[in-house]
């Protein structure tokens, strides 16, 4: 697996799994019916943000991540990131590889910490992955996420210093 900067040519390979993940309504705070144009603008971020893709040997996009400042101005030294892994590539270490890559990238770009503002508490695989990469839960927003099958569930704020 190789992780490289995403290009506009990667979007048609990202969009199908991004759309499917968002449509389930289980892990992202995006509108479940987000249209392609809006999703593209939200995912392929302009500088200082960065979007990367994880690809296998034949060029298949297995997953993607975006790195952006968590806040503007005096808060722009803390990074934020989002990750999407094609469900067909699940269990192959794509999420971990993207997470490790983005942490290195954030460190190299001078960020002092990374914060996730809205990790769905029922997304136990993601919570376990982020904990294994050194993140701690620093906040819990009760019933802040309307899950399609679990009713209202908590959103976690996770953080780690770089």
Beta strands, then each sheet from edge to edge (+ up, - down):
strand 1: 2-5
strand 2: 50-55
strand 3: 61-69
strand 4: 78-85
strand 5: 113-120
strand 6: 136-147
strand 7: 151-161
sheet 1: 1+ 2- 3+ 4- 5- 7+ 6-
end
